[in-house]
Amino acid sequence: MKNINDISTDAPDDIEKSEANKQLKKMRKDIFSLQNLFYADGKRALLIILQGMDSSGKDGTIRHVFSCINPQGCRVKSFKTPTEEEKSHDFLWRVYANLPEKGMIQIFNRSQYEDILFPVVHELIDKKEIQERHKAINEFEAHLQDSHTVILKFFLHISEKEQRHRINKRLNDPEKQWKYNPSDKKEAKLWDNYIAAYQSMLDGCGKKNPWIIVPADQKWYRNYLVAKTIVETLENLKMNYPKKT
Amino acid sequence: MKNINDISTDAPDDIEKSEANKQLKKMRKDIFSLQNLFYADGKRALLIILQGMDSSGKDGTIRHVFSCINPQGCRVKSFKTPTEEEKSHDFLWRVYANLPEKGMIQIFNRSQYEDILFPVVHELIDKKEIQERHKAINEFEAHLQDSHTVILKFFLHISEKEQRHRINKRLNDPEKQWKYNPSDKKEAKLWDNYIAAYQSMLDGCGKKNPWIIVPADQKWYRNYLVAKTIVETLENLKMNYPKKT
């Protein structure tokens, strides 16, 4: 995997904002139809994982890309600081409890990868244990893929400057203040540590299940690229409405 | 409560289809915004219950009214035939496990009311037990209302003729065949028994938490009335984005 700092956080030059927004509008309709077919076809589950720095736009992606979907066929799970009960299990236990069944789309806002990011940044566990966890994650995902689950992992890639801008905006926009958490500023100071942890995360995933790196400084491009990837993935599944039995 | 057979299943004369669809489009945007505010405000939970005969449009209502919502703030639970584990508990156990927390919208596709409908129609339990169950439901809902949960109960009211038409359509439309269940025709023959059971259900609910009867033979009016009720309910809550702390 390339050095993460060498990958642009900006939208590429080959698409304009107005064109991307126009296509997003159409793709939201496609997702609405494809999701119905995916549910009816019922042969696979779809797991969508969103990871990225604080304020990289995980919530915003869900809000703007997926608010076209039938909520009966889609669930969202946000992984927060583990509860006491969750901590008394292995780190994949709470993930397992939220996996999608066939026909369902499950979105993870943060995921099992938090357990090889946060503890690394805060130096809570040693390198060997991180490697073991990553191996367990790779095996877990390979098992899911063998069990009819399609996995899409999006890394929302923003710049440090854009993060600072967004955190300040949260402090000043009356409709966004409620999202501000005093720990945001503290975590933001650990930027370089997070970049190193994300680099290991990206490097440690096998080719069978790679991350999709989404340049995310411009929200319109982020939404466009995530939607495009989902539409293409669903279209490639060659699904059918079941015949009368 | 009026006799259910005297309540029209048709859209009233004071609104046209084109106008209702235009307003629905606008209201879907309102629901999108209001849901964000509801989540941020975080003072209440919203429980939306959909009941109605087979093919009355419970799935369709969710698909067409709620596919505008941020799936991060909305969950749907479909209550099917109880599993062995569910049957080994009291009938409200599986309902409790799916209640919304503050800030969340929870949609029930069928609900606790199945347990005073199906067993009555099929004469599985006696009248006294049904009355006890209904009392338990009323107390349960009053408790939820006292605990910051807003409850909206929609009864989707269709005619026998429209049901027959829709079941036949399921058999012949390639995009709908997968929804057809051979038991649909069997249950449809019990129309009068179902009407009697629904009448008791409507009669047995207190004034504090009445059913909203939705004339549902025309899908456009059903979607319009459900959306309108939700928008008005959310607007009346006088919510605010929390201030910076």
Contacts between the chains, C-beta under 8 A, distances in Angstrom:
chain1	res1	chain2	res2	distance
A	32	B	67	6.0
A	36	B	63	7.5
A	40	B	175	7.8
A	40	B	178	4.6
A	40	B	179	7.9
A	59	B	72	6.8
A	62	B	70	6.5
A	62	B	71	6.7
A	62	B	72	4.9
A	63	B	36	7.5
A	63	B	70	4.7
A	63	B	72	6.9
A	66	B	70	7.4
A	66	B	71	5.3
A	67	B	32	6.0
A	67	B	68	6.2
A	67	B	69	6.0
A	67	B	70	4.9
A	67	B	71	7.0
A	68	B	67	6.2
A	68	B	68	7.6
A	69	B	67	6.0
A	69	B	71	6.0
A	70	B	62	6.4
A	70	B	63	4.6
A	70	B	66	7.4
A	70	B	67	4.9
A	71	B	62	6.7
A	71	B	66	5.2
A	71	B	67	7.0
A	71	B	69	6.1
A	71	B	71	5.2
A	71	B	74	4.8
A	71	B	75	7.1
A	71	B	76	5.0
A	71	B	107	6.9
A	72	B	59	6.8
A	72	B	62	4.9
A	72	B	63	6.9
A	72	B	76	4.4
A	72	B	78	7.0
A	72	B	107	7.7
A	72	B	109	6.8
A	74	B	71	4.8
A	75	B	71	7.1
A	75	B	75	6.6
A	76	B	71	5.0
A	76	B	72	4.4
A	78	B	72	7.1
A	107	B	71	7.0
A	107	B	72	7.7
A	109	B	72	6.9
A	171	B	244	6.8
A	174	B	241	5.8
A	174	B	243	7.9
A	175	B	40	7.8
A	175	B	241	5.4
A	177	B	241	6.9
A	177	B	242	7.0
A	177	B	243	6.5
A	177	B	244	4.4
A	178	B	40	4.6
A	178	B	241	5.7
A	178	B	242	4.3
A	179	B	40	7.9
A	180	B	244	6.7
A	241	B	174	5.8
A	241	B	175	5.4
A	241	B	177	6.9
A	241	B	178	5.7
A	242	B	177	7.0
A	242	B	178	4.3
A	243	B	174	7.9
A	243	B	177	6.5
A	244	B	171	6.8
A	244	B	177	4.4
A	244	B	180	6.7
